Amino acid sequence: MTKIFSSKTLSAMILLVLVAVGQSFGQAQAGSGQITGVVTDSNGAVVPSASLTLISKSTNETKTSTTGGDGTYRFVLLQPGKYTVKTTAANFAEVVLEVEVQVGRITDANVTLGAGGVSAVVEVTAEGVQTTSNNFDAVQNETAIQNLPINGRRFQDFVTLTPTAQVDPSRGQISLSGQRGINSNINVDGVDYNQPFFGGVRGGERSNSAFTIPQESVREFQVVAAGYSAEFGRSSGGIVNAVTKSGSNEVRGSLFYLLRPEQLAAGNNFAKALADQRLNALGVQATLAPTQHQFGGSIGGPIVKDKLFYFASYEQQRFRAPRQVLFQNLVGVATPVDAGQAAVYNFYRGNEAQYQSSNDAYAVLGKIDWNVNDANRFNVRYNFAANKALNGVSTGETALDPTTTSSISTNGTEEDRNHIFVGQMITTFSSNLINEIRGQYARETRPRTPNELLANINTAIGVYGTRNFLPTTQYDRRIQIGDAMTFISGAHTIKFGGEYSDIFADQTFGFNQTGVYTFSGLSATTGILEAMSTNRTATVRGRFDTTTARYNLQIGNLSGAYGIKELSFFAQDSWRINQKLTVNFGLRFEKQYNPSAEANNTPVLNLVRNTAWPLFGNRKLDPSIIPDSQNEWGPRIGFAYDPMGNGKTVIRGFAGEYYARTPLIVLAAPFNNFRNPAGDLSVTLGSPAFTSAGFNLATFETQNPQYVAIMGGTGFTPNTVYRQFAILGINLNTISLASLPILTSAQVATIQTSILNATTNPPANLGAFQGANFVGINPDFKNPQSFQWGGGVEHQVSSGITIGADYSEVNTIYLQRNRDINLPAPTGLDPVSGRVLVNRSLRPLTNIGTLQIRDSSARSVYRALTLRMNMNRKWGRINAFYTLSRSMSDDDNERDAGGVLYDNPYDLSSEMYNSRLDRRHQFVANPIFFLPWGFELSSAIRLRSVHPSIHASDPTLTATEIATSDR
């Protein structure tokens, strides 16, 4: 890791300060909003030196301001809520505005003063046309959050009711503007709410099935899908900006109980279709929607009126779902006549069973707001969340389909616990100079324990034994501090500041911990039953005695503890050139300081460093280097033009450079693979562990008499799992499938050494690391970078009704992909699929297996046209959006820990095609109707087209040792 304050970084800091002193870029703040406007007389002439008083209707907090020579005023860093704005000037009557402020938005509240002594009261909503904002956003306010039916009550699910938003199919995270789920940025109360290790929202994949913050505590949030301001970063797409509730001068509370009974889903057409297509024939009932219970409440009020306020909320969830282990490939298959095959058949059948999975969670939030004095406002928040799911490790089952081909022994318990402390202080030095400082301490622990510790058998029939990545524990900690200064000078609202995060993660993780017995290219049920049997023939001696068999084993110590540091600075300005035109521009600098690799495995390091890799441009690779991010400069500019000057129409445009972060999981294997002992490093036994070149079978048999004894004679090459285990004196025919052996790294080294000792001119003996599959990182690795531009128009048709159309394009480069560079020149093409064939024995390094590198050569392009309508009436509220879009990419991996997703490793130019995130048509709407007697009727509507047809690759080909393509 490089020094944090290098000379280049220091230069960047100085440059940003100089920019800030001049002019910067300005838009709404994280976790707060603004009110801005122009004060004019009845003839349209501006009124300078008018006095404005802002009063919070919930806490009675008061602020004052004065219009400049151009008649403009602005109140910044306002908590979302309702305010009274009183405007007075000499020789004019007082005008009172009732104004609503929403998170992240600029509410335009122009004031027209009339002569005489009669005051006027005008209501201004926050959902009108924002004539000074250059981007298109969507806000879910308190009414929406309280009323819209969101299954699971996870606040981030409301984001899917906004344009361009969807759920990334990889791991269920939120995608904005066609970007990977890990490349969005979610903020709560102005601080980071992302999972630093896995990426996505805090809680990682567990957040998809259990809330991490009570929905009762979320007041509202804003989604900017593209074109956000320089104040924000760490996203190549868009941002989500949420704010929690606060107490007020009135004591208010709520209680709720949500029951989702399974019976209400009895007419589910999807379940009926699934039953007709498959489940009825299996004699299994569809799960429908298992009964779910959620309950909780909130309360808030004053501790000291107008001074000190409290808010607290609690929420709990209880969920049970029936599941069933069913090996579908055996359905309708009679018990084999052959005794050996029958034993394997009965082994699988004996593991079919019904079981129950759970998903229980609770979360609590407490918040204190303190109006210290007229110049200082302070708040502090604590949030705790915990969830636990028995038999909740993902095994492939869907909500409707209760069956799984993974045994109960393959399942386990998922847990997650979060502690989050957030503090904020806003200091008003004058009406034109305001400072905000925010801090956060957050930590998360995610233990994942298996039901049993057994060797894993993974075949096309099903899976038995410990899940290949269990047990594991992940802990992370984030310390974040940020400061921003807002300076209002005439027509300019200048804001500049910086942020620093210290992030640490400690993970105990590794694949193939208990060993995985599997087959490559063998999918026929009868073939699997035979290959797992103890049957002996003249050429096949027993279990896994086939070159298609593999045994994958973890040889590392599973440990990986490291951290990153994030630094950013920004400067931005909102320049209201006149009453019609506002120009927003700014600059952001970001840097990610990554850890240095723990690399002390000298024999492996020297081999890798001294090899010229054809698939790496014949360059050499130094695995000890994990590069920091590039110096990430993000210039941004936008405009908002009100052509009529009446606040009813706005034409907008924006363009800028944006960067996403790289989550720590991407760095895990490069960090620990090249040390001794390694962290997460696997080897593969079977045919990949044997090379025929120079091997002398007679010498080998002389040196390994117990091998000959187990094989029952000579002439058997040690190129299968069964035979390589025999080198150790292990006869797999004498061991039950339910308790297959788990080898040690020393035993693996013995197998490798025994084969090398009978080989003429063998490659260097790496011991247990012989044939291991390593992961490194390209020394030119960069964080994702996108260029965004767009524009559109929004118009107020009548009071409370606005319509709009906007276009955006996001072109992203430096997306992460995995590449195996330990491949030789191709030997030909498969005549069926056209995929490349290679001879593994000709690898650049034959004494290791794959050498994958984290590369940043992938890219994507997203284009979208959105039509929007917003209606606010006394009888209801409707937001509706239709998006026509196309998303293309040349790699759809989100942040895969291993495997590759290309068809041809020698030519990636043909990989660009429809992305896995491509949805041409999306329609979302969220109507709320206010009925008589206090009743409300609401609905959440999401419609989208299917994924466009894509060409497919042949998943059965294994010669290249490349995983199934993603397109």
Helices and strands as residue ranges (DSSP letters): H 7-22, E 33-41, E 51-56, E 62-66, E 72-78, E 81-88, E 95-101, E 106-108, E 111-113, E 120-124, E 137-140, H 142-147, G 155-161, E 166-167, E 174-175, G 181-183, E 185-188, E 191-192, G 204-208, G 215-217, E 218-224, E 239-244, E 252-260, G 262-265, H 269-274, I 275-279, H 280-282, E 292-304, E 308-325, G 328-330, H 339-350, E 354-358, E 360-373, E 376-390, E 403-404, G 408-410, E 412-430, E 433-450, E 456-458, E 463-464, E 472-489, E 492-508, E 516-519, H 525-531, E 549-554, E 559-576, E 581-593, H 602-609, G 614-616, E 632-641, E 649-659, H 665-672, E 682-686, G 687-689, H 697-703, H 705-711, H 721-727, G 732-734, G 737-739, H 745-756, G 767-769, E 772-777, E 785-798, E 801-820, E 828-829, E 836-837, G 840-842, E 851-873, E 876-889, G 908-911, E 913-914, E 921-925, E 928-930, G 932-934, E 936-938, E 941-944
